[in-house]
């Protein structure tokens, strides 16, 4: 591990914003390599495709993370490697803590699936998104009533996963988290972290998903 790591991804939030947030929180000097979609209506991916097979990636994909001789793809592998190497204090130190981090990651993935499905293949409605995610959000609200962070009282890499998903729900509907006061407080407290406040404000304009998604937010 040497030099400045490179995080490559599209000019959207998507699957990389949690890692961008974490690296910013850790004050890591990294290159945020941005690939821009072409103009509408084609939204060409040529900016990425022209480099896809030239970077020495075992499984070429976005996001990718290049840290010296280490080259990684798959979004959660990227985030966890960055945590282990650049912010080991963010990695739970016990099997129980790691299991809780995995659990919260699973919950975040479960709820965001409804949002992604609506955006890319709108087969439901805003009401169905709220209805299908309500059981998990209710349990998450109970959990965050008792836990300051994803794994208890100490911030971990899982919080960057969870926060980003919750932020996407708020971009989709600013009132979405209102029925879940502990979840809403968690988001506000996270955004008040001094390491992240300015970065979050400066990047709020980023779309959550690709510009060709039928529903944008």
Buried (B, 14 or more C-beta within 10 A) or exposed (E): EEEEBBBBBBBBBBBBBBBBBBBBBBEBEBEBBEBBBEEEEEEEBEBBEEBBEEEEBEEBBBBBBBBEEEBBBBBBEBBBBBBEBBBEEBBBEEEEBBEBBEBBBEBBEBBBEBBBBBBBEEEBEEEEBBEBBEEBBEEBBEBBEEBBBBBBEBBBBBBBBBBBBBBBBBBBBEEBBEEBEBBBBBBEEBBEBEEBEEBBEEBEEBBBBBBEBEBEB
